[in-house]
Amino acid sequence: MKNLKYILFINLIGIFLFCSTLSKAEDGFLGDTFWQKGDHIVARAVCKDESDIMEMVAVDILGDLERVMAVFNKKLEDGECKVLQRPSLFIVHSVVTTYTDYMDNESLAFALAIINDENKIIAYTISQGKPMPLKQDKQYY
């Protein structure tokens, strides 16, 4: 039974971290991937509200396996988070927060939009990576 919990945990984290980064996977190691508004992202696990994804971020930072599983399963049961039948393409609307997870990976929580309406937030997800650094304006003398 205990092994089943670990397998389930690995699958759940994989859903969040792997499936939500498929569109950037060709860039190499995901920790070096930069994300910005308008990027395409493929996600399979999403949460309905910002508060739900922030709770997942909090437990991802703590790194308590049992708690992560319990929180995610409760959110699935309550309909606050959802595992989509197949990965779906979204647009990064905005970066909600950046953090370092319990395995020292740089990660982000995103607000997601659909391709036809990039201004309307429809869900939230987590991915490894960093926000794109802001470009500094050219200065002309």
URMO-V789130 format. One record per pair of residues at least 24 apart in sequence whose ideal C-beta (glycine too) atoms are under 8 Angstrom apart, sorted by the first residue. I is the first residue (numbers start at 1). J is the second residue. D is the distance in Angstrom with one decimal. If there is no record, write none. Layout:
I	J	D
I	J	D
This chain:
5	65	7.6
5	66	7.5
5	69	6.3
6	65	7.2
8	69	6.4
9	65	5.5
9	68	6.5
9	69	5.1
12	45	7.4
12	68	7.4
12	69	6.7
12	72	5.3
13	68	7.4
15	44	5.3
15	45	4.1
15	83	6.0
16	45	5.0
16	56	7.5
16	125	6.7
16	126	4.7
16	127	7.6
17	105	7.9
17	107	7.5
17	126	6.7
17	127	6.5
17	128	5.6
19	43	6.1
19	44	3.7
19	45	6.6
19	87	5.1
20	44	7.1
20	45	7.0
20	110	7.8
20	125	4.6
20	126	6.4
20	127	4.4
21	127	4.7
21	128	6.2
21	129	7.0
22	87	6.4
23	89	7.5
24	127	7.9
24	129	6.9
30	105	7.8
30	127	7.4
30	128	4.0
30	129	5.8
31	105	5.7
31	106	5.5
31	128	5.6
31	129	6.8
31	130	7.7
32	129	7.7
32	130	7.7
33	128	7.0
33	129	3.9
33	130	7.2
34	129	6.5
34	130	5.5
34	131	7.0
34	132	4.4
34	133	7.3
35	92	5.8
35	95	6.6
35	108	6.1
35	110	7.1
35	127	7.0
35	129	5.1
35	130	7.2
35	131	6.1
35	132	6.3
36	92	6.8
36	95	8.0
36	131	6.8
36	132	3.6
37	92	5.7
37	93	6.6
37	94	5.9
37	95	7.9
38	91	6.2
38	92	6.5
38	118	7.0
39	91	7.3
39	92	4.5
40	89	6.0
40	90	7.4
40	91	6.4
40	92	7.8
41	89	7.6
41	90	5.3
41	91	7.3
41	92	5.5
41	110	6.8
41	112	7.0
41	125	7.4
41	127	6.9
42	87	4.7
42	88	6.9
42	89	5.6
42	90	7.5
43	84	7.4
43	87	6.5
43	88	6.4
43	90	5.7
43	112	6.6
43	123	7.6
43	125	4.5
44	83	6.1
44	84	5.1
44	86	7.2
44	87	4.4
44	88	7.3
45	81	6.7
45	82	7.3
45	83	5.1
45	84	7.4
45	125	6.5
46	81	6.8
46	82	5.8
46	84	6.9
46	112	6.7
46	123	3.8
46	124	6.4
46	125	5.1
47	75	6.6
47	80	6.1
47	81	4.2
47	82	7.7
47	123	6.6
47	124	4.7
47	125	7.2
48	79	7.5
48	80	5.5
48	81	7.0
48	82	7.5
48	123	6.6
48	124	7.6
49	80	6.9
49	124	7.1
50	96	6.0
50	111	7.1
50	124	5.9
52	80	4.6
52	81	5.9
52	124	6.9
53	96	6.6
53	109	4.9
53	124	3.7
53	125	7.0
53	126	6.7
54	96	7.2
54	97	7.1
54	109	6.9
56	81	7.4
56	109	7.7
56	126	6.3
57	97	6.2
57	99	5.7
57	107	7.8
57	109	5.3
57	126	6.8
60	99	7.4
60	101	4.8
60	102	6.6
60	107	7.0
60	126	6.9
61	99	5.7
61	100	7.2
61	101	6.3
61	102	6.4
62	102	6.4
63	101	7.2
63	102	2.3
63	103	7.2
64	102	8.0
89	115	6.7
90	114	6.4
90	115	7.7
90	122	7.8
90	123	7.3
90	125	7.8
91	115	5.8
91	118	5.1
93	118	6.8
93	119	7.6
93	121	5.2
94	121	7.8
95	131	4.8
96	124	6.6
98	130	6.9
98	131	6.0
101	128	8.0
106	130	5.3
